[in-house]
């Protein structure tokens, strides 16, 4: 595939292969009243994030790098479902002094480095492979990776319209085997031995100034079939949706979905159903990572839960597969 922006416009819709480069500076960005936006406005208006999730019955981990208007926010955590113990860290890099992100979803490195703390996302195209490396001053070590090449995997690659003049490109993966190791105060985890799974999200674009979404993801194996799930509500659903699941790497499209939960008691059970009847799931949280920030120009109310799913994905019964859901508000 080539660059996403062609002749000043993005190629909207779902494509079979990832775009090589998200060349957002070539986009003919306009204000809602039609005035062209300059180079600085394009840079400050663009938001991008990567998330790498690790899922097993013994350990769940997540690491995100969010590049927005004033800098970069990074968080990572490790959660042990059996004991419900958790360790977590967060870093802020105002002005991008300690971080760098690349707009090539299939290649290159995005990183954060400050003192003895380092977090690096490595994406390679041949073979298609994603790797997460985390070193936090002796407190956390993660070296995890997955491949989309062997066996062949069909990622969700979607570009949708956003607001009056924006767009978002999202590239999602779930239901792939994860290799590597995690070491922290909770213990040492061999991801190969635990038969862990990985989830990856690469998203970037001119998102709504105030954005809200729910999201759900699971990965695991049912009766010898590798299952991955990606569902969202609130973003990436103008003309197209990113909702889908994977069976042994083959992508199956899903219609719009509804998330039902108590916002005043989000630790209670969630219900997630799709309009076409392919998805009928209940999610029971076991732990969460959350952040509430308000700096006026930018703000966030973010809750990511980890726990167990039960119900149905397509024709497959799910009983106790682990995964994530989110309740997220962001002012970028």
JOTAZI-V206982 format. One record per pair of residues at least 12 apart in sequence whose C-alpha atoms are under 7 Angstrom apart, sorted by the first residue. I is the first residue (numbers start at 1). GAP is how many residues later the second one is. If there is no record, write none. Layout:
<<I,GAP> <I,GAP>>
//
This chain:
<<1,16> <1,17> <1,18> <1,19> <2,17> <2,18> <2,19> <3,16> <3,17> <3,18> <3,19> <3,20> <4,15> <4,17> <4,18> <4,19> <5,18> <5,19> <5,21> <5,22> <8,18> <8,19> <8,20> <9,18> <9,19> <11,148> <12,147> <12,148> <13,145> <13,146> <13,147> <13,227> <14,143> <14,144> <14,145> <15,142> <15,143> <16,141> <17,140> <18,139> <20,84> <20,85> <20,86> <21,82> <21,83> <21,84> <22,81> <22,82> <25,17> <29,136> <30,135> <31,134> <32,132> <32,133> <44,25> <45,24> <45,161> <46,22> <46,159> <46,160> <47,20> <47,21> <47,157> <47,158> <47,159> <47,160> <48,18> <48,19> <48,20> <48,155> <48,156> <48,157> <49,16> <49,17> <49,18> <49,153> <49,154> <49,155> <50,14> <50,15> <50,16> <50,151> <50,152> <50,153> <51,12> <51,13> <51,14> <51,149> <51,150> <51,151> <52,12> <52,147> <52,148> <52,149> <53,145> <53,146> <53,147> <54,142> <54,143> <54,144> <54,145> <55,141> <55,142> <55,143> <55,164> <55,267> <55,268> <56,138> <56,140> <56,141> <56,266> <57,24> <57,265> <58,22> <58,23> <58,24> <59,20> <59,21> <59,22> <60,18> <60,19> <60,20> <61,16> <61,17> <61,18> <62,14> <62,15> <62,16> <63,12> <63,13> <63,14> <64,12> <68,264> <69,263> <70,24> <70,25> <71,22> <71,23> <71,24> <71,25> <72,20> <72,21> <72,22> <72,24> <73,18> <73,19> <73,20> <74,16> <74,17> <74,18> <75,14> <75,15> <75,16> <76,12> <76,13> <76,14> <77,12> <84,203> <98,14> <98,15> <98,16> <99,12> <99,13> <99,14> <100,12> <105,18> <105,97> <106,17> <106,18> <106,19> <107,16> <107,17> <107,18> <108,14> <108,15> <108,16> <109,12> <109,13> <109,14> <110,12> <116,20> <116,21> <117,18> <117,19> <117,20> <118,16> <118,17> <118,18> <119,14> <119,15> <119,16> <120,12> <120,13> <120,14> <121,12> <127,22> <128,19> <128,20> <128,21> <129,17> <129,18> <129,19> <130,15> <130,16> <130,17> <131,13> <131,14> <131,15> <132,12> <132,13> <139,45> <139,46> <140,43> <140,44> <141,41> <141,42> <141,43> <142,39> <142,40> <142,41> <143,37> <143,38> <143,39> <144,34> <144,35> <144,36> <144,37> <145,33> <145,34> <145,35> <146,30> <146,31> <146,32> <146,33> <146,52> <152,97> <153,96> <153,97> <154,95> <154,96> <154,97> <155,16> <155,17> <155,18> <156,15> <156,16> <156,17> <156,86> <157,13> <157,14> <157,15> <158,12> <158,13> <158,84> <160,76> <160,77> <160,78> <160,80> <161,77> <162,45> <162,46> <163,45> <166,40> <166,41> <167,38> <167,39> <167,40> <168,36> <168,37> <168,38> <168,39> <168,68> <169,34> <169,35> <169,36> <170,32> <170,33> <170,34> <171,30> <171,31> <171,32> <172,28> <172,29> <172,30> <173,26> <173,27> <173,28> <174,24> <174,25> <174,26> <174,45> <174,54> <174,55> <175,22> <175,23> <175,24> <175,44> <175,45> <175,51> <175,52> <175,53> <175,71> <176,21> <176,22> <177,18> <177,19> <177,20> <177,21> <178,13> <178,14> <178,18> <178,19> <178,20> <179,12> <179,13> <180,12> <197,22> <197,23> <209,122> <209,123> <210,120> <210,121> <210,122> <211,118> <211,119> <211,120> <212,22> <212,116> <212,117> <212,118> <213,19> <213,20> <213,21> <213,22> <213,114> <213,115> <213,116> <214,18> <214,19> <214,20> <214,112> <214,113> <214,114> <215,16> <215,17> <215,18> <215,110> <215,111> <216,14> <216,15> <216,16> <216,108> <216,109> <216,110> <217,12> <217,13> <217,14> <217,106> <217,107> <217,108> <218,103> <218,104> <218,105> <218,106> <219,102> <219,103> <219,104> <220,101> <225,22> <225,23> <226,21> <226,22> <227,19> <227,20> <227,21> <228,17> <228,18> <228,19> <229,15> <229,16> <229,17> <230,13> <230,14> <230,15> <231,12> <231,13> <233,24> <243,12> <243,13> <254,24> <255,19> <255,20> <255,21> <256,18> <256,19> <257,15> <257,16> <257,17> <257,18> <258,14> <258,15> <258,16> <259,12> <259,13> <259,14> <260,12> <267,18> <268,16> <269,13> <269,14> <269,15> <269,16> <270,12> <270,13> <270,14> <271,12> <278,35> <278,36> <279,33> <279,34> <279,35> <280,31> <280,32> <280,33> <281,28> <281,29> <281,30> <281,31> <282,27> <282,28> <282,29> <283,24> <283,25> <283,26> <283,27> <284,23> <284,24> <284,25> <285,20> <285,21> <285,22> <285,23> <286,20> <286,21> <287,18> <287,19> <287,20> <288,15> <288,16> <288,17> <288,18> <289,14> <289,15> <289,16> <290,12> <290,13> <290,14> <291,12> <298,33> <298,34> <299,31> <299,32> <299,33> <300,29> <300,30> <300,31> <301,27> <301,28> <301,29> <302,25> <302,26> <302,27> <303,23> <303,24> <303,25> <304,20> <304,21> <304,22> <304,23> <305,19> <305,20> <305,21> <306,17> <306,18> <306,19> <307,15> <307,16> <307,17> <308,12> <308,13> <308,14> <308,15> <309,12> <309,13>>
//
